[in-house]
Amino acid sequence: MPRVMNVDKNPAYPAAVEALKADGTIPRRVALRQSKYLNNVIEQDRRTVK
C-alpha cells in the first residue's frame, strides 16, 4: 500500500481520496500530495521524440 499519492491540482482528487478513506479502500495514513506540474517529468522525457 502506498504511503503517499501524488496527483495534479485537479479539485476532484481531495474529495475522491477522502471518499476512498471513508470506504476503507485505502488506509487513513495514506497522504495526498498535490503538485501543479506533476507530469512535467513525463512530458520532458518525450521532448526528444517530438
PDB file of N, CA, C and O in Angstrom, chain B, residues numbered from 101:
ATOM      1  N   MET B 101       0.852  -1.176   0.000  1.00  0.00           N
ATOM      2  CA  MET B 101       0.000   0.000   0.000  1.00  0.00           C
ATOM      3  C   MET B 101       0.902   1.243   0.000  1.00  0.00           C
ATOM      4  O   MET B 101       1.863   1.307   0.767  1.00  0.00           O
ATOM      5  N   PRO B 102       0.602   2.221  -0.846  1.00  0.00           N
ATOM      6  CA  PRO B 102       1.439   3.434  -0.886  1.00  0.00           C
ATOM      7  C   PRO B 102       1.276   4.265   0.375  1.00  0.00           C
ATOM      8  O   PRO B 102       0.249   4.198   1.051  1.00  0.00           O
ATOM      9  N   ARG B 103       2.302   5.050   0.682  1.00  0.00           N
ATOM     10  CA  ARG B 103       2.179   5.962   1.822  1.00  0.00           C
ATOM     11  C   ARG B 103       1.834   7.368   1.370  1.00  0.00           C
ATOM     12  O   ARG B 103       1.338   8.168   2.164  1.00  0.00           O
ATOM     13  N   VAL B 104       2.095   7.690   0.074  1.00  0.00           N
ATOM     14  CA  VAL B 104       1.793   9.000  -0.486  1.00  0.00           C
ATOM     15  C   VAL B 104       1.202   8.817  -1.870  1.00  0.00           C
ATOM     16  O   VAL B 104       1.686   7.999  -2.652  1.00  0.00           O
ATOM     17  N   MET B 105       0.157   9.576  -2.178  1.00  0.00           N
ATOM     18  CA  MET B 105      -0.421   9.590  -3.521  1.00  0.00           C
ATOM     19  C   MET B 105      -0.105  10.941  -4.147  1.00  0.00           C
ATOM     20  O   MET B 105      -0.495  11.979  -3.612  1.00  0.00           O
ATOM     21  N   ASN B 106       0.596  10.937  -5.274  1.00  0.00           N
ATOM     22  CA  ASN B 106       0.954  12.158  -5.982  1.00  0.00           C
ATOM     23  C   ASN B 106      -0.027  12.381  -7.127  1.00  0.00           C
ATOM     24  O   ASN B 106      -0.187  11.525  -7.997  1.00  0.00           O
ATOM     25  N   VAL B 107      -0.678  13.535  -7.115  1.00  0.00           N
ATOM     26  CA  VAL B 107      -1.649  13.878  -8.160  1.00  0.00           C
ATOM     27  C   VAL B 107      -1.455  15.326  -8.566  1.00  0.00           C
ATOM     28  O   VAL B 107      -0.723  16.072  -7.916  1.00  0.00           O
ATOM     29  N   ASP B 108      -2.122  15.720  -9.655  1.00  0.00           N
ATOM     30  CA  ASP B 108      -2.049  17.121 -10.050  1.00  0.00           C
ATOM     31  C   ASP B 108      -3.073  17.933  -9.246  1.00  0.00           C
ATOM     32  O   ASP B 108      -3.661  17.413  -8.298  1.00  0.00           O
ATOM     33  N   LYS B 109      -3.288  19.187  -9.608  1.00  0.00           N
ATOM     34  CA  LYS B 109      -4.130  20.091  -8.818  1.00  0.00           C
ATOM     35  C   LYS B 109      -5.620  20.008  -9.154  1.00  0.00           C
ATOM     36  O   LYS B 109      -6.362  20.947  -8.865  1.00  0.00           O
ATOM     37  N   ASN B 110      -6.064  18.928  -9.745  1.00  0.00           N
ATOM     38  CA  ASN B 110      -7.478  18.761 -10.051  1.00  0.00           C
ATOM     39  C   ASN B 110      -8.273  18.811  -8.740  1.00  0.00           C
ATOM     40  O   ASN B 110      -7.961  18.067  -7.810  1.00  0.00           O
ATOM     41  N   PRO B 111      -9.290  19.672  -8.650  1.00  0.00           N
ATOM     42  CA  PRO B 111     -10.024  19.821  -7.386  1.00  0.00           C
ATOM     43  C   PRO B 111     -10.852  18.595  -6.994  1.00  0.00           C
ATOM     44  O   PRO B 111     -11.350  18.531  -5.869  1.00  0.00           O
ATOM     45  N   ALA B 112     -11.008  17.640  -7.881  1.00  0.00           N
ATOM     46  CA  ALA B 112     -11.793  16.444  -7.557  1.00  0.00           C
ATOM     47  C   ALA B 112     -11.002  15.432  -6.734  1.00  0.00           C
ATOM     48  O   ALA B 112     -11.599  14.590  -6.063  1.00  0.00           O
ATOM     49  N   TYR B 113      -9.685  15.496  -6.770  1.00  0.00           N
ATOM     50  CA  TYR B 113      -8.868  14.497  -6.079  1.00  0.00           C
ATOM     51  C   TYR B 113      -9.038  14.473  -4.561  1.00  0.00           C
ATOM     52  O   TYR B 113      -9.198  13.387  -4.004  1.00  0.00           O
ATOM     53  N   PRO B 114      -9.012  15.612  -3.860  1.00  0.00           N
ATOM     54  CA  PRO B 114      -9.160  15.519  -2.398  1.00  0.00           C
ATOM     55  C   PRO B 114     -10.470  14.869  -1.968  1.00  0.00           C
ATOM     56  O   PRO B 114     -10.486  14.072  -1.031  1.00  0.00           O
ATOM     57  N   ALA B 115     -11.563  15.201  -2.642  1.00  0.00           N
ATOM     58  CA  ALA B 115     -12.847  14.596  -2.289  1.00  0.00           C
ATOM     59  C   ALA B 115     -12.847  13.099  -2.583  1.00  0.00           C
ATOM     60  O   ALA B 115     -13.389  12.310  -1.809  1.00  0.00           O
ATOM     61  N   ALA B 116     -12.242  12.713  -3.697  1.00  0.00           N
ATOM     62  CA  ALA B 116     -12.190  11.290  -4.051  1.00  0.00           C
ATOM     63  C   ALA B 116     -11.345  10.505  -3.056  1.00  0.00           C
ATOM     64  O   ALA B 116     -11.714   9.396  -2.667  1.00  0.00           O
ATOM     65  N   VAL B 117     -10.226  11.066  -2.647  1.00  0.00           N
ATOM     66  CA  VAL B 117      -9.359  10.372  -1.695  1.00  0.00           C
ATOM     67  C   VAL B 117     -10.048  10.254  -0.336  1.00  0.00           C
ATOM     68  O   VAL B 117      -9.943   9.219   0.322  1.00  0.00           O
ATOM     69  N   GLU B 118     -10.736  11.285   0.081  1.00  0.00           N
ATOM     70  CA  GLU B 118     -11.472  11.206   1.356  1.00  0.00           C
ATOM     71  C   GLU B 118     -12.567  10.151   1.283  1.00  0.00           C
ATOM     72  O   GLU B 118     -12.800   9.439   2.259  1.00  0.00           O
ATOM     73  N   ALA B 119     -13.240  10.039   0.143  1.00  0.00           N
ATOM     74  CA  ALA B 119     -14.265   9.008  -0.021  1.00  0.00           C
ATOM     75  C   ALA B 119     -13.650   7.615   0.029  1.00  0.00           C
ATOM     76  O   ALA B 119     -14.226   6.705   0.627  1.00  0.00           O
ATOM     77  N   LEU B 120     -12.500   7.440  -0.586  1.00  0.00           N
ATOM     78  CA  LEU B 120     -11.815   6.147  -0.530  1.00  0.00           C
ATOM     79  C   LEU B 120     -11.380   5.809   0.883  1.00  0.00           C
ATOM     80  O   LEU B 120     -11.449   4.651   1.295  1.00  0.00           O
ATOM     81  N   LYS B 121     -10.936   6.801   1.622  1.00  0.00           N
ATOM     82  CA  LYS B 121     -10.534   6.571   3.013  1.00  0.00           C
ATOM     83  C   LYS B 121     -11.745   6.213   3.868  1.00  0.00           C
ATOM     84  O   LYS B 121     -11.654   5.350   4.740  1.00  0.00           O
ATOM     85  N   ALA B 122     -12.879   6.871   3.624  1.00  0.00           N
ATOM     86  CA  ALA B 122     -14.094   6.585   4.385  1.00  0.00           C
ATOM     87  C   ALA B 122     -14.614   5.182   4.095  1.00  0.00           C
ATOM     88  O   ALA B 122     -15.138   4.521   4.991  1.00  0.00           O
ATOM     89  N   ASP B 123     -14.475   4.718   2.845  1.00  0.00           N
ATOM     90  CA  ASP B 123     -14.902   3.366   2.472  1.00  0.00           C
ATOM     91  C   ASP B 123     -13.964   2.292   2.997  1.00  0.00           C
ATOM     92  O   ASP B 123     -14.343   1.125   3.100  1.00  0.00           O
ATOM     93  N   GLY B 124     -12.739   2.686   3.330  1.00  0.00           N
ATOM     94  CA  GLY B 124     -11.759   1.715   3.785  1.00  0.00           C
ATOM     95  C   GLY B 124     -10.965   1.109   2.643  1.00  0.00           C
ATOM     96  O   GLY B 124     -10.227   0.143   2.841  1.00  0.00           O
ATOM     97  N   THR B 125     -11.112   1.670   1.445  1.00  0.00           N
ATOM     98  CA  THR B 125     -10.360   1.170   0.293  1.00  0.00           C
ATOM     99  C   THR B 125      -8.875   1.443   0.453  1.00  0.00           C
ATOM    100  O   THR B 125      -8.043   0.600   0.117  1.00  0.00           O
ATOM    101  N   ILE B 126      -8.544   2.617   0.964  1.00  0.00           N
ATOM    102  CA  ILE B 126      -7.154   2.953   1.269  1.00  0.00           C
ATOM    103  C   ILE B 126      -7.072   3.324   2.741  1.00  0.00           C
ATOM    104  O   ILE B 126      -8.040   3.845   3.295  1.00  0.00           O
ATOM    105  N   PRO B 127      -5.944   3.070   3.383  1.00  0.00           N
ATOM    106  CA  PRO B 127      -5.808   3.391   4.804  1.00  0.00           C
ATOM    107  C   PRO B 127      -5.800   4.898   5.059  1.00  0.00           C
ATOM    108  O   PRO B 127      -5.470   5.685   4.173  1.00  0.00           O
ATOM    109  N   ARG B 128      -6.158   5.277   6.246  1.00  0.00           N
ATOM    110  CA  ARG B 128      -6.173   6.686   6.648  1.00  0.00           C
ATOM    111  C   ARG B 128      -4.783   7.318   6.617  1.00  0.00           C
ATOM    112  O   ARG B 128      -4.663   8.533   6.458  1.00  0.00           O
ATOM    113  N   ARG B 129      -3.746   6.522   6.764  1.00  0.00           N
ATOM    114  CA  ARG B 129      -2.381   7.071   6.841  1.00  0.00           C
ATOM    115  C   ARG B 129      -1.823   7.489   5.485  1.00  0.00           C
ATOM    116  O   ARG B 129      -0.784   8.147   5.430  1.00  0.00           O
ATOM    117  N   VAL B 130      -2.492   7.121   4.384  1.00  0.00           N
ATOM    118  CA  VAL B 130      -2.030   7.495   3.043  1.00  0.00           C
ATOM    119  C   VAL B 130      -2.212   9.000   2.860  1.00  0.00           C
ATOM    120  O   VAL B 130      -3.315   9.524   3.014  1.00  0.00           O
ATOM    121  N   ALA B 131      -1.128   9.683   2.531  1.00  0.00           N
ATOM    122  CA  ALA B 131      -1.171  11.136   2.362  1.00  0.00           C
ATOM    123  C   ALA B 131      -1.407  11.487   0.898  1.00  0.00           C
ATOM    124  O   ALA B 131      -1.001  10.754  -0.004  1.00  0.00           O
ATOM    125  N   LEU B 132      -2.065  12.612   0.677  1.00  0.00           N
ATOM    126  CA  LEU B 132      -2.314  13.112  -0.677  1.00  0.00           C
ATOM    127  C   LEU B 132      -1.399  14.298  -0.920  1.00  0.00           C
ATOM    128  O   LEU B 132      -1.417  15.272  -0.167  1.00  0.00           O
ATOM    129  N   ARG B 133      -0.602  14.213  -1.972  1.00  0.00           N
ATOM    130  CA  ARG B 133       0.316  15.308  -2.322  1.00  0.00           C
ATOM    131  C   ARG B 133      -0.066  15.842  -3.696  1.00  0.00           C
ATOM    132  O   ARG B 133       0.001  15.132  -4.698  1.00  0.00           O
ATOM    133  N   GLN B 134      -0.468  17.111  -3.719  1.00  0.00           N
ATOM    134  CA  GLN B 134      -0.853  17.725  -4.976  1.00  0.00           C
ATOM    135  C   GLN B 134       0.243  18.660  -5.458  1.00  0.00           C
ATOM    136  O   GLN B 134       0.787  19.453  -4.689  1.00  0.00           O
ATOM    137  N   SER B 135       0.558  18.555  -6.747  1.00  0.00           N
ATOM    138  CA  SER B 135       1.572  19.394  -7.351  1.00  0.00           C
ATOM    139  C   SER B 135       1.030  19.885  -8.690  1.00  0.00           C
ATOM    140  O   SER B 135       0.510  19.098  -9.480  1.00  0.00           O
ATOM    141  N   LYS B 136       1.152  21.169  -8.939  1.00  0.00           N
ATOM    142  CA  LYS B 136       0.547  21.766 -10.130  1.00  0.00           C
ATOM    143  C   LYS B 136       1.100  21.170 -11.414  1.00  0.00           C
ATOM    144  O   LYS B 136       0.335  20.895 -12.338  1.00  0.00           O
ATOM    145  N   TYR B 137       2.387  20.967 -11.494  1.00  0.00           N
ATOM    146  CA  TYR B 137       3.012  20.484 -12.715  1.00  0.00           C
ATOM    147  C   TYR B 137       3.655  19.125 -12.504  1.00  0.00           C
ATOM    148  O   TYR B 137       4.818  18.922 -12.854  1.00  0.00           O
ATOM    149  N   LEU B 138       2.915  18.209 -11.943  1.00  0.00           N
ATOM    150  CA  LEU B 138       3.452  16.903 -11.586  1.00  0.00           C
ATOM    151  C   LEU B 138       3.856  16.083 -12.811  1.00  0.00           C
ATOM    152  O   LEU B 138       4.765  15.258 -12.719  1.00  0.00           O
ATOM    153  N   ASN B 139       3.204  16.290 -13.947  1.00  0.00           N
ATOM    154  CA  ASN B 139       3.504  15.474 -15.114  1.00  0.00           C
ATOM    155  C   ASN B 139       4.619  16.058 -15.974  1.00  0.00           C
ATOM    156  O   ASN B 139       4.874  15.519 -17.051  1.00  0.00           O
ATOM    157  N   ASN B 140       5.284  17.104 -15.571  1.00  0.00           N
ATOM    158  CA  ASN B 140       6.337  17.711 -16.381  1.00  0.00           C
ATOM    159  C   ASN B 140       7.506  16.766 -16.622  1.00  0.00           C
ATOM    160  O   ASN B 140       8.121  16.831 -17.687  1.00  0.00           O
ATOM    161  N   VAL B 141       7.829  15.908 -15.695  1.00  0.00           N
ATOM    162  CA  VAL B 141       8.926  14.962 -15.878  1.00  0.00           C
ATOM    163  C   VAL B 141       8.602  14.028 -17.034  1.00  0.00           C
ATOM    164  O   VAL B 141       9.466  13.740 -17.862  1.00  0.00           O
ATOM    165  N   ILE B 142       7.375  13.557 -17.095  1.00  0.00           N
ATOM    166  CA  ILE B 142       6.957  12.670 -18.181  1.00  0.00           C
ATOM    167  C   ILE B 142       7.005  13.415 -19.505  1.00  0.00           C
ATOM    168  O   ILE B 142       7.495  12.881 -20.500  1.00  0.00           O
ATOM    169  N   GLU B 143       6.507  14.628 -19.528  1.00  0.00           N
ATOM    170  CA  GLU B 143       6.489  15.412 -20.761  1.00  0.00           C
ATOM    171  C   GLU B 143       7.914  15.721 -21.235  1.00  0.00           C
ATOM    172  O   GLU B 143       8.163  15.737 -22.441  1.00  0.00           O
ATOM    173  N   GLN B 144       8.833  15.963 -20.334  1.00  0.00           N
ATOM    174  CA  GLN B 144      10.214  16.252 -20.721  1.00  0.00           C
ATOM    175  C   GLN B 144      10.892  15.020 -21.311  1.00  0.00           C
ATOM    176  O   GLN B 144      11.757  15.153 -22.177  1.00  0.00           O
ATOM    177  N   ASP B 145      10.521  13.834 -20.863  1.00  0.00           N
ATOM    178  CA  ASP B 145      11.082  12.606 -21.426  1.00  0.00           C
ATOM    179  C   ASP B 145      10.726  12.460 -22.905  1.00  0.00           C
ATOM    180  O   ASP B 145      11.507  11.907 -23.680  1.00  0.00           O
ATOM    181  N   ARG B 146       9.575  12.942 -23.289  1.00  0.00           N
ATOM    182  CA  ARG B 146       9.105  12.789 -24.665  1.00  0.00           C
ATOM    183  C   ARG B 146       9.566  13.917 -25.582  1.00  0.00           C
ATOM    184  O   ARG B 146       9.305  13.882 -26.784  1.00  0.00           O
ATOM    185  N   ARG B 147      10.228  14.889 -25.043  1.00  0.00           N
ATOM    186  CA  ARG B 147      10.632  16.050 -25.839  1.00  0.00           C
ATOM    187  C   ARG B 147      11.519  15.658 -27.019  1.00  0.00           C
ATOM    188  O   ARG B 147      11.367  16.216 -28.106  1.00  0.00           O
ATOM    189  N   THR B 148      12.440  14.712 -26.833  1.00  0.00           N
ATOM    190  CA  THR B 148      13.348  14.326 -27.909  1.00  0.00           C
ATOM    191  C   THR B 148      12.617  13.617 -29.034  1.00  0.00           C
ATOM    192  O   THR B 148      13.101  13.604 -30.166  1.00  0.00           O
ATOM    193  N   VAL B 149      11.475  13.031 -28.753  1.00  0.00           N
ATOM    194  CA  VAL B 149      10.710  12.311 -29.760  1.00  0.00           C
ATOM    195  C   VAL B 149      10.014  13.284 -30.700  1.00  0.00           C
ATOM    196  O   VAL B 149       9.856  12.992 -31.886  1.00  0.00           O
ATOM    197  N   LYS B 150       9.598  14.432 -30.188  1.00  0.00           N
ATOM    198  CA  LYS B 150       8.804  15.387 -30.978  1.00  0.00           C
ATOM    199  C   LYS B 150       9.591  15.988 -32.095  1.00  0.00           C
ATOM    200  O   LYS B 150       9.066  16.807 -32.849  1.00  0.00           O
TER     201      LYS B 150
END
